[in-house]
Amino acid sequence: MEPSCVQFLENKTVLVTGASGFLAKVFVERVLRLQPKVRRLYLLVRASDNKAAKQRLHSEVFEKDLFRVLRKNVGDECLNALISEKVVPIPGDISLNNMGVIRDSNLLQDMMQEIDIIVNSAATTRFDERYDVALGINTFGPLNILNFAKKCAKPQLLLHVSTAYVCGERSGLILEKPFAMGESLNGKNKVDIDAEMLLVEQKLKQLKKLGYSEEETKQAMKDLGLKRAKLYGWPNTYVFTKAMGEMLIGYCRKSMPIVIIRPTIITSTFSDPFPGWIESIKTIDSVIVSFRKGLLKCFLVDDMAVCDLIPVDMVANAMIVTAAEHSRESGSHTIYHVGSSYQNPVMYKQIYEILNRFFLASPLLGRNGLPIVPNVKIFPTMARFRVYTSLRYKLPLQVNLCKLHILRLLRLIFPSQLGEKYEVHNRRFNIAMRMVKLYRPYVIFKGIFDDRNLERLRIKNEGTEIDKLIGSTKCIDWEDYFMNIHIRGLITHVLKK
């Protein structure tokens, strides 16, 4: 790699929040393998104390197969020594002042004296997260981290991981522009973030006074988040609260250099440390899994729309390079889209055809020992999808439910068999509707994410190792990636068979 990038990491102290998350793991592994002479990595995770934080990092981060290349390169003993020397587990919570580290004043003071770079990768992962939780982590969490960074003795940069979909449901070319404080997507109402938090506090008090259960409160807060998001033009709570987080740190940054990374849909590793590493079911993967099991019979998607995917290692590489580029740039505020739709788009139609070919060639066997052959009907509009689901699922559900009630009342024959049919229809209907509700803003998304800031940085360093590290999504053959990397990685690392 270009010496400047390696030298940038050498002897640096980096704080990483959300350290047990998917992207953060890949970032940490990349830093340790690229520059073992990094001074220190403070890794913040939710835990009750230092011991619990250490145990969580070992079980959820360093024991993962992701580290097998590094482990093979240096050996178990050396890797354990490297982790022991360089990594400091931090129990904390970014929704709290000083990230909850105030209880250990000595540790807090050490961090403030040492930290050069702060990387915030903490976020809620659900699109329909309860509003109070999402506000605490996605909106006020970044502000708490910024305020902490300002107290540090020598902070060089705050790198904040957001999402490209803070743009809402805009179409056309989406530029790498920061939000103005209070900006809404529909232009009808100005967003008052403090008022949103006050609204949440009042709502929680009201629900408690009314005697709502924990589950009822959870659902009420989810409904509130969705309502507030749509009021200002965002499709869900996740992207709305992430956008407000961007507003706060942009408005309050003063002279603090800030880089905001906006990745699109993050998928398994493309090549580094090896192809196909992933953990848990991510966004598009729930569709793939349901497709594989034959549970997905119909889906709302504009098959000619672009699905913007980006392998996780490319995002981690972009984080390192942009941090090196902008550290010490007093007052800078730079946005980077990290995605593929601008330079190497893949359409949903292509993905659908690839999935068909893969699972026809390598089908999952059903309980009866026969191969499951996926057969999914695609509908490009919500109107057509609703007509089909009403005829295919709702009507049979209503008929079967009536019959089931009659049979139960009269205690006639085969109630269990009919009940089983009802449950099958009901399960399939619920799966289809849940996925459509979750992904509707993205499967008919008409936007293309401009990623010219990252491309300019690559061209500026053309022919160097920095160029190679940034890479280009143009090198991705999407059919090969899905057929030989992503789906196989999903089966190997998540589904286990």
N, C-alpha and C positions, 0 to 999 in steps of 0.2 A: 504494500500500500504506500501511497504518497507519504513521505516522512511527516508532513505537517499533521496528518490525521492521527497517526500513531503517537506522535509527540504530544498532540493535544490530549490524548487519553492518559499518557504517562504522568504519573504522580498527581493525577486529578482525584478529587474526592467527589463522589456522585451520590446524591440521594435519589432513590427510586421509590415512589409510592405505588400502591397496588402491586407489590412485588410478586404476589402469587398468581397474578393474572397471566393469560396466554401470551400477550405481546411482551409484557415485562420479562417473563422467563427467557424469551428468545433474545431480548435486548441484553440481559445480564450475561447469558451464555456467550453472546457475541463479543461483549466487552472483555470478558475474562480470557477468551481465546485469542482475540486480537492483541490485547495489551495486558499481559499478566502483571505488568509493572504499574497498573493503576494503583493509586495510593490506598483508596478505601471505597467500598460500596456500602452505604447505609441503605438497608432494604426494609421499608415500612410495610407491615402487615397488621391486620386486625388480630389481636391476641391479648390475653389477660395480663401477661408479664413476659419478661425476657426469655425465660425458659420455654414458654409456650410458643413465642415467636420463633425461636430457634428450631424447635421441633416442627413447626409448621413449614418453615422454609426448607428444611431437609426433606420432609415427606412430600411436599407439594412442588418443590422446585428442583433441588439438587439431586434427588434420587430418580428423577424422570429420565426416560430414555433419551431425551433431548441432549443430555450431557455425555452421552456415550462416546462421542468423537473426542471431546476434550479429555474424558477419562482414559480413553485408549491412548491418546497422545502423550499424556504425562504420567499415567498410572494412578491407581486408587489413592495411594499414600500421598503423592504429591498434590493431587487435586484436593484431598481433604485438608492438607496443610495450607494450600492456597486459599481455600474457603475460610479456614480458621483465621488466617492472617489478614485477609482483605475484606471479608464480609462481616458486617455488624447488623444483626437482626434488631429491628426497632418495633416494639408493640405500639400501635397508635391508631388514630382515626382522623382522617383529614376533615371530617365534618366538625371537629373540635378546634378550639384555639390552640395554637402551637402543635397542632396535629395530635393532641393528647399526650405529648411527650413531657409535659410540664412536671409530671409526678417524679421524674428523674432529672433533677436540675443539673447534676454534673454531666450527664449524657447530653442534655440539651445544650449546655455551654460548649462542650466539645464539638458538637455538630455545627453550631453557629460559627465557630472559629475555623473549621476545616472545609466546609462545603464550598465547592466551586460551581457545580452544576446541579440543578434540581430538575428531575424528570417526573412529571405527574402523569401516570398511566392509569390511575384509579378511576373507576366509573361503575355505575350500575350497569347491568347487562340486559335487563328486561326492557322492552319497548313500553310495557304497561306497568312499570314499577309504581309503587305507591308514591304520591306526590311529595310527602314530607321527606321520605328517604332520598328520592331523586334530587330534591332541592339541596339537601344536606351534603350529598356527595358530588353531584355533577355541577352545581351552581356555586354554593358557598365553599365547597372543598377547595377549588382552585384559588379562591380569594384568600382562604386561610393559608394555603401554601405560598402564595405571593407575599403575604404579610410576614410569614416566617422567613422567606428569602431576603426580604428587606432588612431583617435583623441580623443576617449573617455578615461576617466580617469582610468577605471577599467574593460575593456571588458574581458569577460571570454570565449566567443565563438561566432562565426558566423555560424549559421545554414542556409544553402542555399538549397532551394527546386528546384531540377532540374527535369529530367524525365529519366526513364530507357531507353527510345528510342533514347537517344543521341548515342547509339551504331549503329544507322543506320539500315541497313538490314542484319546485320551479322546473322549467324546461329550457332547452337550448344550451348554450355554452355558459357554464357556471364559473365565474372568475374567483380568483384567490383573494377575496376582499375581507377585511375585518368587519365586524358588526359595530355600528355606533351604539352608544349606551341608550337603551330603551327602544331600539329599533324593532318593529314587528314586521312580519312577512306580508301581511295583508294591508298594512298601512292604515288600518282603521283605529287602532288603539295603541297608545304608547305603553311599553312594558315597564312597570314599576316593580323592580325585583324585591325591594323591601316590603312593598304592599302585598306581594305574593306570599312572602314568608309570614306576614301578619295574618293573612287570610287562612293559611294552613294552621297556625296556632289557634286561631279562633274556632276553626272547624273541629280541631281535635278536642278542644274544651267542650264544644257543643255535643259532640258524639259521646264523650265521657258522661256528660250530664244526662244524656238521654239513655244511658245504660247500654250502649252498643257493645257487643262482644268483640274480641280481638279480630275475629274473622270478618265481622261486619264492618269494623273500622278499617281494616285493610282494604276491603272492596270499595268503601266510600272514598278512601284516599286515592285509590286507583282511578275511580270515576272522576274525582275532582281534577286530577292531573290531566286526564284526557280532555276534559271540558276546558280547562285553562289553556292548554296547548292549542286547541282548535280555535279558541277565541282570538288568538294572535296569529293564526295562520300556519301553525306547525301540525303535523299529522299525529304525533304521539308525545308522551311525556318525556321520553328519553332524549329526543333531539331538541325539544324545547328547553329542557333544563341544561343540556350541553351548550346550547346557543347562549343562554343567560350566563353560564360560566365564562364563556369567551368574552362577553360584554364586560363583565366585572374586572377581569384581569387586564383587558385592553384599556379600560377607563382608569384603573387605579395603578397602573404599572410605573408611572413617573419615569425615572431613567433606567429602570430595570429592562435589560434586553429580553425580549420574549419571542419564541418561535412556537407557532401553533401548527401541529401536524394534524391534517384531516385525512385519515385513511378512508377508503371505501369499504367494501365487504372483505374482511380479512379471512384468508384461507390458509391451508397448510403450507409448510415450507416448500419453496421451489427447488432449492439446492443446498441450503446452508442451515445447520451443519450437515444435513443429508435430506434428500427429497421426501416429502410426504408426512413430516411430523405434525401432529395435531393432537389436541386433547379436548375431550367433550364435544358435544354437538353444537356447532356454530351456525347461525343464521341459515344459510342455504342448505346446510347439512341435514337439517330436520326434514326438508323436502326430499333430499336424496334417500334418507333412511326410510321414510314412508313409501317412497317410490319403490325401493328395493323389496320391502315387505309386502307389496301389493295392497297397502292400506289406502294409498292415494288414488282415487278413481277419477277425480276431476280437480281442476285448478284454474284459478283466474290468473292469466298472464298474457301480456302482449308479446307474442313470440318473436316479433321483429324489434322489440325494445332491447337496449343494451344492458347487459348485466355487468356491472363494474366490480371486478374481483381483483384483489391484490394479495399475493403470497406474503405471509407474515415476516419472513426474513428480509424481504425488500423494504418493508416498513421499518424494521429495526435498523437496517443499513441507512435508510434516509434519516432516521433520528440521529445517528452518530455523525453523519456528514454535515447535516444542518447545524447541529450543536457546535461542531468545530468551526463552521463558517461564520456563525453569528455571535459567538461568545465575546464578551467585552465590547460589543457594539452598543454603546450607551443609547438608550431610548428607542432602539429598533423594535419593530413589531411586524414580523413576517409570517405569512400564511403559506403552507405547503399542502396542496392536494397530493395525496399518494394513491394513485389508482391506475386504471388501464384503459378507460373508455376513450380517452383522447388519442392515444397512440396505438392501441391494439385492442379494439373493441371485440367483445364476443356477445352474440345475441342469445336470448333465451331459447330461440328455435334451435340453435346449434347445440346448446347444452342438453336440451330435451332429446335430440337425436343421438348425442353421445351416450347419455344415460340408457337409452333404449338398447343401443348396441352393446354396451358393457354388460347389462343385466340379462340380455338374451344369451350372451356368450358365457357369462358366469352367474347363473341364477342362484338365488337363495332357495334352499329346499324347505317346503312347508312341513307341517306336522304329519301330513300323510306321506311324506317322502318324495312328493312330486315337486318339480321346479315351479317356482312362482314366476309367472310371466306378467310383468307390469303392463297395464293398459289404462293410460291416463288420457282423459279428454281435456283439451285445452280450450278455454274461452277467453277472448280478448277484452270483453266488456263485462262490467258487473251485472248489467241487465240480463245478458244471456246466461251468465253463471247462475243467477238467482232463479231463472226459469227452469234450468236444468236440475238444480238441486231440489227445487220444490217438487218437480215431477219424479225425480229419481230417488229422493230420500224423504222429504217431508210427508208426501202423500202416503208412501208405504208405512212410515212411522205411525201416522195417525190411524190408518186402517188396522195395523198390527196391534197398536195399543188398545183400540176399541175391542178387537177380538180377544185380546189377552184379559181385559177386564171382564168380558162376558164369560170367558172360560173359567176364570177364577171364581166368579160369582156362582156359576152353575156347577163348578167342580167337574167339568167335562174332561174329555181326554186330551192328552198331549199339551198341557199348559207350559211345561218346561221347554218343549221343543219350540213352541211359538215365542216364548220368552227369550230363548236364545237367538232366534231370528231378529227379534226386536232389538236386542242388545247389539248384534252385529251391525244392523242398519244405523242404530243410534251412534255407535262408536265411529263408524265411517263418516257419518254426517258431521259429528263434532270435530273430528280431525280435519276435515276439509274446511269447515267454517273457521276453526281456530287459526289455521294457517293462512287462509285468505285474509282474515281480519288483521293478522300480524304483519303480513307482507304486502298487502294491497298497495301502500304508497311506493313500493320499490319494484314490484313486478310489472307495473305499468308506468314506471318512471321514464320521463322523456329528456332528462338532463344529461349533459356530457361535462365531465369535470376537467377544466383546464388545469394542466399540471406543468405549465411552462416555467415556474420558478425552479422546480427541481431539474427540469431539462436544461435551463440556463446554467445551473450549477454544474451539471454533468459536462456540458459543452465547454464551459470555462476550464475544466480540468481534463479535457479530452486526451485520451492516450495514457493517462496516469492510472495509478491504482485506485484513486478516488473515483474516477470514471467507472472502473470495474465494480467498485463497491456499490455505487448508486445503481448501476445497471440500467437496463431499459426494458420495459414490458414488451417491447417489440420482439424480444428474444423468446417469448412464451408461445409455444404451439399449444393452443388451448385443448385440442383433441388429445394430444399426447399428455398434457398436464392432467386432464381428468381421467383418461383411461389408465395411465401408468403411474401417476403420482397421487393425486388427491383422493380418488375413491379407494384405491388400495391402502393409502395411509389411514383413511377413515376406518376401514375394515380392520386393519392391523392394530392401530393404537387406541381406537375408541370402541368399536363393536367386538373386537377380539376374535372374530372368526369370519 
